[in-house]
Amino acid sequence: MLYTIAFILGAIIIYSLFTYFYQKKIVKTLSEEEFKAGYRKAQLIDVREPNEFDAGHILGARNIPLSQMKMRMKEIRPDKPVYLYCQTSMRSGRAAQTLYRKGYRDLYLLEGGFKKWSGKIKTKN
């Protein structure tokens, strides 16, 4: 029993490390200042769910939730930079991996996600 728990914990740690380094290789994480400097010339995608998006999002962002990413990928051009964000950067990292597997290479994440954003936002009333 103890060996099983140790094995499972080891597998989780190895998987987490692999995902972390893989993500570092395929997507560039940008500070808020770097993100602000480039997102207007790129495709700005909010991968949170619609209710989160409606509560507040970065001005100019399109909402393509992670849960719909595979179905709506055609809406994202592979020849232009893609700036992704979510609430904390977890879902946007997974979205970047999905896009990378489909041939997208110019991928950027907002460090800390929307939670840390201090720039202009838009809400639906």
N, C-alpha and C positions, 0 to 999 in steps of 0.2 A: 504493500500500500504506500509506504513512504517513498519507494523508488518510483512509483507511478506519479505521485505528486511532484517529485523532483524532476522527472522527465518532462511532464507537462509544463512546469515552470520554466525549465530550460528551453523548451520549444517556443514558448511565448517570448522569452527574452531574445532568442535568436531571430525570430520573425520580426520583432519590433526593431531590432538593430538593422536588419536587412532592409526593412521598409524605410527607416530613417535615412540610411545612406543612399538607397536607390532614389528616394525623393530629392535628396541634396544634389544628385547627379542630373536629374531630368528637369528640375524646376529651380528657378532662382528666387529666393525669398528676399523681398525688398522692404526696407524701412518705410515708414509712412512718407518721408520726404522723397525718397527714390520713387515710390509708387505714384505720388502726386505729380512728379516730374514727367512720367511717361504714360499714364493711363489715358490721357485725352487723345493720344495718337494710336491707341490700341483698341481692342475689343474688351470692354470691362464687363465681366460676368460675375454676378452674385449667385452662388450655388446653394443659398439657403432656401427653405421652403417659402411659398408665396405669403403666408401669414407673417413670417419674419421680415420678408422683403417689404411688405406693405407698412409694417411698423416703423421702418426707417432703412434707407439704403443710400449708398454713395451716389451723388448726382451724376446722371448719365449711365448708370449701370443697367444691364439687362438681367432679368431673372431667369436663369436656367437651373432649376434645382438639381442637386446631385442625383436624386431619385429619378429624374427624367433625362439625365445627361446622354445616355446611349441612344435614346429615341430622338433627341433634338440636336445631335451633334452637327447635322448639316447646316444649322443656323450659325455655326462658328467657322469662320474662314481659316484654313490652315496656313495661308500666306501672310497673315498679319499677326502681330504679337497678341497674346491672350493674357489679360490680367485677371486673376481669379481672387475671390475672397469669400469667406463665410463668417460665422460668428467668432471663431477662435483659431482658424487655419487648419483644422482637422479635415473637414469635408472638402475644402478647396485642394488640399494635398491629394486626396483620393480622386478628385475630378481631374487634376493634372496628370495623375497616373493613367487614367482612362484615356485622356486626350493623347498622351504620349504614345500609348499603344496603337493609336489610330493614325500616327504619323505627324502629329503636331509637335513642333520643336521649340517655338519661341514662347515659353510659358513662364509666368511670374505670379508669385503669391504675395499677399499683404501680410507682413509679419504681425502676429498677434490678432489678426482678423478685424472685423468691424467693431468689436468690443473696444479696441484700442484706437479707433479712428477718431481724429479730432477735426477733420475737414468738413466741408459742406455736405449736408444730407438732405434727402427729400422723404417726406412721409405722405401716405395717402390718408386723407381726412375721412 
